[in-house]
Structures are given as C-alpha cells and as structure tokens.
C-alpha cells in the first residue's frame, strides 16, 4: 500500500482530508484488524501487573490510545493545558474527554508570553521542544509521581517524527516511563480506527494547517513561516484571541494596527 499522507511536518490539509474521506479503501478492515490485534497483544505483555494511565490531548493519536487502553479497562489519564487554549477546542474537550481524566494546567498565560516572547509562534525546533517540556512533559511528570505509576501510555509515532524509545518503551531522566504502542502505525491506520469506532474529531483539524499543527495552545502554533503568519492564522481561527492578546502583547497590537483590524 502506498501511503497517502506524508510525514506530518510536510503534509497538507488536502492529503489528510482526502485520506479521512477514503480511509476504508486506503487501510482496509482486515489490515486494520491485524494491526490492532498485534498492538493489543504487545500491550497485554508490556502492561501486565503494572500501574498504568495514558496521556490524552484530544488529538487523533490520543483518541486511538484511549480506545486501545479501554480494551484493558484502563481509563485513568492526564490532560495538560495552559491558559492559552482555543476556546472552541476547550469546549470540545469538555464534551469528549474521558471520564477519569485529570486536568493539569501548567499556567502559561498572556503575561507569561510577554516575558517569554521567543515562545510566541516558535520559529526554532528548540523552542518547539521547550513548549512540550513546559506543558505536556511537566504535567505528565506531576501526574506520574502523584499516582505512583509504572507506565504512562502515549500516542507517539515514528510517522510524526516522534522519539519512541527502543521497542517503544523508555524512561526519561526524570523517572517517567513512557510506552508508545502505536509507534509503527501509519497515519492511515490511525484515521481508519477513529472512523470505524465513530470518534468525533476536534475542531482543530479544520483550522488552517490543522492536521499539520495538531493540538496545542494557540501561541504554540507550530511550523509558521513567520510570527506574522501565526497571527494571520490565529485571526482566521478566532479573532477574539488576537483582540484579547492585544491588551497585553505589543506584537498583537502591532499586527492589528498594521492591518487595520479592530
């Protein structure tokens, strides 16, 4: 089978939307059943006798993890957030988050952004990575220790350029053991499972470059060619976000003034 979707960082909306519309043909049911069976068998071996939870972001990969973990009656999970989330996305998560989720807000807000201007629409891989350390990794570390877990299950995949550790299991320097059971899944398999199981996709995937950017707060918006592009896309998604930002951030005020926006 030829993959319909390239690596996320270079993929476009049309490729993802076409794949979603035609995923039954791109990844047939028999192929999906075989992949699910292999994955569940490995999970059963890796997680037996362990204290386990999973990380949930509302994104496509975490929804697959939610479904896989449910096959083992694993429902406990953690959702990391900031004070910079898209309001529409937060409304969606309220309606669709797992029942046993624990929400951890790591506290980044407009005042924090004013003190850390490099983190606004990050333009380097290092700043991208710093966002994940400050939000997702910080929340996961806190949750892992609080619940004395043995393993935290993640939806990390090689097709997204993620580090998944040897055989999908690794312990970081802070003592958090992460397991990535769908590390080898192609994009099409992820979409095929979600469509078959009737999952609702978050509104983020309908935003400009939504499939490429994925979940995360608006200021963390990845792969913008310039900060101005970040403001343009954010205005297209929700002008009120930019208007509120302009009350604190000179960058937002300058963007609105230059374009005659109010």
C-alpha contacts under 8 A as a table, 3 or more apart, distances in Angstrom:
res1	aa1	res2	aa2	distance
1	X	26	X	7.57
3	X	6	X	7.07
3	X	26	X	7.95
3	X	186	X	7.83
3	X	188	X	7.42
4	X	15	X	6.67
4	X	19	X	6.56
4	X	26	X	7.61
4	X	188	X	7.53
5	X	8	X	7.75
5	X	11	X	6.55
5	X	15	X	5.70
5	X	16	X	6.35
5	X	19	X	7.33
5	X	187	X	6.81
5	X	188	X	7.53
6	X	10	X	6.64
6	X	11	X	5.41
7	X	10	X	5.83
7	X	11	X	6.03
7	X	159	X	5.69
7	X	160	X	5.96
7	X	161	X	7.45
8	X	11	X	4.97
8	X	159	X	7.27
8	X	160	X	5.55
8	X	161	X	7.95
8	X	211	X	7.58
8	X	212	X	5.37
9	X	160	X	7.47
9	X	212	X	6.02
9	X	223	X	7.59
10	X	212	X	7.58
11	X	15	X	6.95
11	X	16	X	7.76
11	X	212	X	6.28
12	X	15	X	5.66
12	X	16	X	6.78
12	X	209	X	6.75
12	X	211	X	7.44
12	X	212	X	6.77
13	X	16	X	5.32
13	X	17	X	6.04
13	X	209	X	5.91
13	X	210	X	7.12
13	X	211	X	6.20
13	X	212	X	7.42
14	X	17	X	5.10
14	X	18	X	5.91
15	X	18	X	5.28
15	X	19	X	6.11
16	X	19	X	5.03
16	X	20	X	6.13
16	X	211	X	6.84
17	X	20	X	5.10
17	X	21	X	6.24
18	X	21	X	5.11
18	X	22	X	6.17
19	X	22	X	5.13
19	X	23	X	5.19
19	X	26	X	7.26
19	X	188	X	6.93
19	X	191	X	7.86
20	X	23	X	5.25
20	X	191	X	6.27
20	X	192	X	7.75
20	X	195	X	7.88
22	X	25	X	5.70
22	X	26	X	6.41
23	X	26	X	4.78
23	X	27	X	5.74
23	X	28	X	7.69
23	X	188	X	6.44
23	X	191	X	6.75
23	X	192	X	5.59
24	X	27	X	5.46
24	X	28	X	5.21
24	X	29	X	6.92
24	X	192	X	6.41
25	X	28	X	5.53
26	X	188	X	6.78
27	X	31	X	6.46
27	X	32	X	6.60
27	X	188	X	6.12
27	X	189	X	6.18
27	X	192	X	6.46
28	X	31	X	5.44
28	X	32	X	6.33
29	X	32	X	5.03
29	X	33	X	6.02
30	X	33	X	5.08
30	X	34	X	6.28
31	X	34	X	5.25
31	X	35	X	6.33
32	X	35	X	5.12
32	X	36	X	6.07
32	X	189	X	6.44
32	X	192	X	7.32
32	X	193	X	7.29
33	X	36	X	5.15
33	X	37	X	6.08
34	X	37	X	5.15
34	X	38	X	6.26
35	X	38	X	5.22
35	X	39	X	6.14
36	X	39	X	5.07
36	X	40	X	6.01
37	X	40	X	5.21
37	X	41	X	6.12
38	X	41	X	5.19
38	X	42	X	6.36
39	X	42	X	5.23
39	X	43	X	6.16
39	X	181	X	6.37
39	X	182	X	7.07
40	X	43	X	4.96
40	X	44	X	6.06
40	X	68	X	7.13
41	X	44	X	5.18
41	X	45	X	6.56
42	X	45	X	5.23
42	X	46	X	6.16
42	X	181	X	7.59
43	X	46	X	5.05
43	X	47	X	5.76
43	X	181	X	6.69
44	X	47	X	5.54
44	X	48	X	5.82
44	X	72	X	7.98
45	X	48	X	5.67
47	X	50	X	5.38
47	X	51	X	7.95
47	X	52	X	7.13
47	X	151	X	7.63
50	X	149	X	7.75
50	X	150	X	5.77
50	X	151	X	6.98
51	X	148	X	7.58
51	X	149	X	4.98
51	X	150	X	5.07
51	X	151	X	6.48
52	X	74	X	7.20
52	X	76	X	7.82
52	X	149	X	5.87
52	X	150	X	6.12
52	X	151	X	5.05
52	X	152	X	5.86
52	X	153	X	7.33
53	X	74	X	6.57
53	X	75	X	6.98
53	X	76	X	5.05
53	X	77	X	5.14
53	X	78	X	7.81
53	X	149	X	7.37
53	X	151	X	6.85
53	X	152	X	5.21
53	X	153	X	6.26
54	X	65	X	7.45
54	X	66	X	7.52
54	X	69	X	7.77
54	X	75	X	7.87
54	X	76	X	6.66
54	X	77	X	4.64
54	X	78	X	6.62
54	X	152	X	5.11
54	X	153	X	4.37
54	X	154	X	6.04
55	X	62	X	6.96
55	X	77	X	5.40
55	X	78	X	5.05
55	X	79	X	6.37
55	X	140	X	7.36
55	X	152	X	6.86
55	X	153	X	6.30
55	X	154	X	5.61
55	X	155	X	7.81
56	X	59	X	7.70
56	X	62	X	5.18
56	X	63	X	7.32
56	X	66	X	7.37
56	X	77	X	6.23
56	X	78	X	5.80
56	X	79	X	5.19
56	X	80	X	7.95
56	X	101	X	7.93
56	X	154	X	7.97
57	X	62	X	5.96
57	X	79	X	5.72
57	X	80	X	7.10
57	X	215	X	6.95
58	X	62	X	6.12
58	X	63	X	6.30
58	X	93	X	6.58
58	X	96	X	7.96
58	X	97	X	7.18
58	X	202	X	6.77
58	X	215	X	7.31
59	X	62	X	5.46
59	X	63	X	6.27
59	X	201	X	7.66
59	X	202	X	6.99
59	X	214	X	6.77
59	X	215	X	5.81
60	X	63	X	5.20
60	X	64	X	6.55
60	X	190	X	7.13
60	X	191	X	7.58
60	X	194	X	7.67
60	X	201	X	7.16
61	X	64	X	5.17
61	X	65	X	6.37
61	X	155	X	4.97
61	X	156	X	7.34
61	X	190	X	6.72
62	X	65	X	4.86
62	X	66	X	6.03
62	X	154	X	7.08
62	X	155	X	5.26
63	X	66	X	4.91
63	X	67	X	6.35
63	X	194	X	7.43
63	X	199	X	7.82
64	X	67	X	5.15
64	X	68	X	6.21
64	X	155	X	7.48
64	X	190	X	6.68
64	X	193	X	7.09
64	X	194	X	6.69
65	X	68	X	5.04
65	X	69	X	5.93
65	X	153	X	7.53
65	X	154	X	7.00
65	X	155	X	5.92
65	X	182	X	7.94
66	X	69	X	5.31
66	X	70	X	6.14
66	X	75	X	7.57
66	X	98	X	7.93
67	X	70	X	5.10
67	X	71	X	6.77
68	X	71	X	5.42
68	X	72	X	7.43
69	X	72	X	5.39
69	X	73	X	6.42
69	X	74	X	5.02
69	X	75	X	6.90
70	X	73	X	4.64
70	X	74	X	5.29
70	X	75	X	6.27
71	X	74	X	7.43
75	X	98	X	7.18
75	X	99	X	7.50
75	X	100	X	5.90
75	X	101	X	7.69
76	X	100	X	5.04
76	X	101	X	5.85
76	X	102	X	7.78
77	X	98	X	7.76
77	X	100	X	6.48
77	X	101	X	4.75
77	X	102	X	6.25
78	X	101	X	5.40
78	X	102	X	4.84
78	X	103	X	5.94
78	X	104	X	7.15
78	X	139	X	7.66
78	X	140	X	6.98
78	X	143	X	6.88
79	X	101	X	6.63
79	X	102	X	6.13
79	X	103	X	4.81
79	X	104	X	6.16
79	X	139	X	7.81
80	X	103	X	6.08
80	X	104	X	5.05
80	X	105	X	5.94
80	X	106	X	7.14
80	X	135	X	6.29
80	X	136	X	5.47
80	X	139	X	5.67
80	X	140	X	7.64
81	X	85	X	7.20
81	X	103	X	7.31
81	X	104	X	6.28
81	X	105	X	4.78
81	X	106	X	6.33
81	X	107	X	7.91
81	X	135	X	6.80
81	X	136	X	7.72
81	X	216	X	7.91
81	X	217	X	7.61
82	X	85	X	6.26
82	X	105	X	5.18
82	X	106	X	5.51
82	X	107	X	5.21
82	X	108	X	5.26
82	X	109	X	6.88
82	X	135	X	7.34
82	X	217	X	7.00
83	X	105	X	7.44
83	X	107	X	6.01
83	X	108	X	5.73
83	X	109	X	4.97
83	X	110	X	7.99
84	X	108	X	6.92
84	X	109	X	5.70
84	X	110	X	7.36
84	X	217	X	5.40
84	X	218	X	6.28
84	X	219	X	6.86
85	X	89	X	7.26
85	X	90	X	6.79
85	X	216	X	7.16
85	X	217	X	4.39
85	X	218	X	5.97
86	X	89	X	5.25
86	X	90	X	6.33
86	X	217	X	6.40
86	X	218	X	6.22
86	X	238	X	7.96
86	X	241	X	7.75
87	X	90	X	5.09
87	X	91	X	6.24
88	X	91	X	5.14
88	X	92	X	6.35
88	X	203	X	7.20
89	X	92	X	5.00
89	X	93	X	6.23
89	X	202	X	6.62
89	X	203	X	6.21
89	X	204	X	6.67
90	X	93	X	5.06
90	X	94	X	6.22
91	X	94	X	5.20
91	X	95	X	6.66
92	X	95	X	5.28
92	X	96	X	6.21
92	X	202	X	6.41
92	X	203	X	7.50
93	X	96	X	4.99
93	X	97	X	5.18
93	X	202	X	7.77
94	X	97	X	5.90
97	X	101	X	6.89
98	X	101	X	5.51
104	X	139	X	5.93
105	X	139	X	7.61
106	X	134	X	7.48
106	X	135	X	5.84
106	X	138	X	7.49
106	X	139	X	6.82
108	X	111	X	7.96
108	X	112	X	5.69
108	X	113	X	7.29
109	X	112	X	5.19
109	X	113	X	6.26
110	X	113	X	4.93
110	X	114	X	6.21
110	X	245	X	6.63
110	X	248	X	6.50
110	X	249	X	7.24
111	X	114	X	5.08
111	X	115	X	6.60
111	X	248	X	6.94
112	X	115	X	5.20
112	X	116	X	6.27
113	X	116	X	4.87
113	X	117	X	5.68
113	X	119	X	6.86
113	X	120	X	6.68
113	X	249	X	7.88
114	X	117	X	5.70
114	X	248	X	7.25
114	X	249	X	6.02
116	X	119	X	5.79
116	X	120	X	7.60
117	X	120	X	5.50
118	X	121	X	7.72
118	X	122	X	6.27
118	X	123	X	7.96
118	X	127	X	7.32
119	X	122	X	5.11
119	X	127	X	6.26
119	X	128	X	7.90
119	X	131	X	7.45
119	X	219	X	7.36
119	X	220	X	7.08
120	X	219	X	5.14
120	X	220	X	6.46
120	X	227	X	7.49
121	X	219	X	5.41
121	X	220	X	5.46
121	X	221	X	5.40
121	X	222	X	6.52
121	X	224	X	6.83
121	X	226	X	7.82
121	X	227	X	5.69
121	X	230	X	5.93
122	X	125	X	7.81
122	X	127	X	5.51
122	X	128	X	5.78
122	X	220	X	6.57
122	X	221	X	7.37
122	X	222	X	6.69
122	X	223	X	7.87
122	X	224	X	7.88
122	X	227	X	7.86
123	X	127	X	6.98
123	X	128	X	7.53
123	X	222	X	7.94
123	X	223	X	7.22
123	X	224	X	7.14
123	X	225	X	7.60
123	X	226	X	7.12
123	X	227	X	7.75
124	X	127	X	5.37
124	X	128	X	6.34
125	X	128	X	4.94
125	X	129	X	6.08
126	X	129	X	5.12
126	X	130	X	6.17
127	X	130	X	4.87
127	X	131	X	6.45
128	X	131	X	5.44
128	X	132	X	6.94
128	X	220	X	7.38
128	X	222	X	7.11
129	X	132	X	5.27
129	X	133	X	6.37
130	X	133	X	4.99
130	X	134	X	6.07
131	X	134	X	5.18
131	X	135	X	6.10
131	X	136	X	7.94
131	X	220	X	6.84
132	X	135	X	5.31
132	X	136	X	5.18
132	X	137	X	6.02
133	X	136	X	6.16
133	X	137	X	4.74
133	X	138	X	6.05
134	X	137	X	6.37
134	X	138	X	5.51
135	X	138	X	5.35
135	X	139	X	6.07
136	X	139	X	5.33
136	X	140	X	6.08
137	X	140	X	5.04
137	X	141	X	6.04
138	X	141	X	5.19
138	X	142	X	6.32
139	X	142	X	5.18
139	X	143	X	6.11
140	X	143	X	5.08
140	X	144	X	5.85
140	X	176	X	7.96
141	X	144	X	5.16
141	X	145	X	6.26
141	X	174	X	7.50
141	X	176	X	6.31
142	X	145	X	5.43
142	X	146	X	6.05
143	X	146	X	5.07
143	X	147	X	6.16
144	X	147	X	5.57
144	X	148	X	5.88
144	X	149	X	5.31
144	X	150	X	7.99
144	X	152	X	7.24
144	X	176	X	6.69
145	X	148	X	4.95
145	X	149	X	6.73
149	X	152	X	7.15
150	X	177	X	6.72
151	X	176	X	7.50
151	X	177	X	5.18
151	X	178	X	5.80
151	X	179	X	6.71
152	X	176	X	7.57
152	X	177	X	6.21
152	X	178	X	4.94
152	X	179	X	6.18
153	X	178	X	5.83
153	X	179	X	4.82
153	X	180	X	6.02
153	X	181	X	7.53
154	X	178	X	6.63
154	X	179	X	5.95
154	X	180	X	5.11
154	X	181	X	7.55
155	X	180	X	5.81
155	X	181	X	7.25
155	X	182	X	6.30
155	X	183	X	7.33
156	X	160	X	7.48
156	X	162	X	5.81
156	X	163	X	7.38
156	X	164	X	6.34
156	X	180	X	5.59
156	X	182	X	6.91
156	X	183	X	5.78
157	X	160	X	5.50
157	X	161	X	6.84
157	X	162	X	5.55
157	X	163	X	7.63
157	X	164	X	6.82
157	X	180	X	7.23
157	X	182	X	6.14
157	X	183	X	3.85
157	X	184	X	6.17
157	X	185	X	6.77
158	X	161	X	4.99
158	X	162	X	5.27
158	X	163	X	7.00
158	X	164	X	7.18
158	X	183	X	5.57
158	X	184	X	6.21
158	X	185	X	7.95
159	X	162	X	7.41
159	X	183	X	7.83
159	X	184	X	7.44
159	X	185	X	7.50
159	X	186	X	6.21
159	X	187	X	7.03
164	X	167	X	7.71
164	X	168	X	5.05
164	X	169	X	6.87
164	X	170	X	7.46
164	X	179	X	7.56
164	X	180	X	6.10
164	X	183	X	6.59
165	X	168	X	4.96
165	X	169	X	5.37
165	X	170	X	5.16
166	X	169	X	5.99
166	X	170	X	6.84
168	X	178	X	7.94
168	X	179	X	5.47
168	X	180	X	4.90
168	X	181	X	6.39
168	X	183	X	6.63
169	X	177	X	7.14
169	X	178	X	5.78
169	X	179	X	4.52
169	X	180	X	6.55
170	X	177	X	5.60
170	X	178	X	5.57
170	X	179	X	6.74
171	X	174	X	7.83
171	X	175	X	5.79
171	X	176	X	5.36
171	X	177	X	4.06
171	X	178	X	6.17
172	X	175	X	5.47
172	X	176	X	5.60
172	X	177	X	6.55
172	X	178	X	7.97
173	X	176	X	7.57
180	X	183	X	5.48
181	X	184	X	7.94
182	X	185	X	5.19
185	X	189	X	6.09
185	X	190	X	6.89
186	X	189	X	5.47
186	X	190	X	6.79
187	X	190	X	5.28
187	X	191	X	6.46
188	X	191	X	5.18
188	X	192	X	5.99
189	X	192	X	4.94
189	X	193	X	6.23
190	X	193	X	5.48
190	X	194	X	6.41
191	X	194	X	5.21
191	X	195	X	6.04
192	X	195	X	5.26
192	X	196	X	6.04
193	X	196	X	5.12
193	X	197	X	6.06
194	X	197	X	5.25
194	X	198	X	6.07
194	X	199	X	5.22
195	X	198	X	5.11
195	X	199	X	6.19
196	X	199	X	7.91
201	X	205	X	7.31
202	X	205	X	6.37
203	X	206	X	5.47
203	X	207	X	7.00
204	X	207	X	5.27
204	X	210	X	5.52
204	X	211	X	7.69
204	X	214	X	6.74
204	X	215	X	6.64
205	X	209	X	7.67
205	X	210	X	4.22
205	X	211	X	5.04
205	X	214	X	6.83
206	X	209	X	7.93
206	X	210	X	5.68
206	X	211	X	7.69
207	X	210	X	4.64
207	X	237	X	6.31
208	X	233	X	6.35
208	X	236	X	7.86
208	X	237	X	7.54
209	X	212	X	5.37
209	X	213	X	6.09
210	X	213	X	5.19
210	X	214	X	5.73
211	X	214	X	5.42
213	X	221	X	6.49
213	X	222	X	5.54
213	X	223	X	7.13
216	X	220	X	6.31
216	X	221	X	7.08
217	X	220	X	5.39
217	X	221	X	6.84
218	X	221	X	5.32
218	X	234	X	6.99
221	X	224	X	7.11
221	X	230	X	6.86
224	X	227	X	6.76
224	X	229	X	5.89
224	X	230	X	5.77
225	X	229	X	6.35
226	X	229	X	5.26
226	X	230	X	6.68
227	X	230	X	4.96
227	X	231	X	6.50
228	X	231	X	5.11
228	X	232	X	6.18
228	X	255	X	7.32
229	X	232	X	4.95
229	X	233	X	6.12
230	X	233	X	5.34
230	X	234	X	6.08
231	X	234	X	5.05
231	X	235	X	6.00
231	X	242	X	7.35
231	X	252	X	7.38
231	X	255	X	7.20
232	X	235	X	5.21
232	X	236	X	6.28
233	X	236	X	5.01
233	X	237	X	6.25
234	X	237	X	5.04
234	X	238	X	6.05
234	X	239	X	6.95
234	X	241	X	7.30
234	X	242	X	7.00
235	X	238	X	5.23
235	X	239	X	4.31
235	X	240	X	7.68
235	X	241	X	7.30
235	X	242	X	6.16
236	X	239	X	6.54
238	X	241	X	5.71
238	X	242	X	7.45
239	X	242	X	5.33
239	X	243	X	6.29
240	X	243	X	4.88
240	X	244	X	6.04
241	X	244	X	5.31
241	X	245	X	6.14
242	X	245	X	4.90
242	X	246	X	6.07
242	X	252	X	6.25
243	X	246	X	5.15
243	X	247	X	6.98
243	X	252	X	7.61
243	X	262	X	7.53
244	X	247	X	5.52
244	X	248	X	7.54
245	X	248	X	5.56
245	X	249	X	5.62
245	X	252	X	6.00
245	X	253	X	7.88
246	X	249	X	5.13
246	X	250	X	6.41
246	X	251	X	7.40
246	X	252	X	4.63
246	X	253	X	4.61
247	X	253	X	7.54
249	X	252	X	5.49
249	X	253	X	6.63
250	X	253	X	4.98
250	X	254	X	6.01
251	X	254	X	5.16
251	X	255	X	6.23
252	X	255	X	5.10
252	X	256	X	6.29
253	X	256	X	5.25
253	X	257	X	6.08
254	X	257	X	5.11
254	X	258	X	5.99
255	X	258	X	5.31
255	X	259	X	6.37
256	X	259	X	5.31
256	X	260	X	5.90
256	X	261	X	4.76
256	X	262	X	6.69
257	X	260	X	5.05
257	X	261	X	6.21
257	X	262	X	8.00
258	X	261	X	7.84
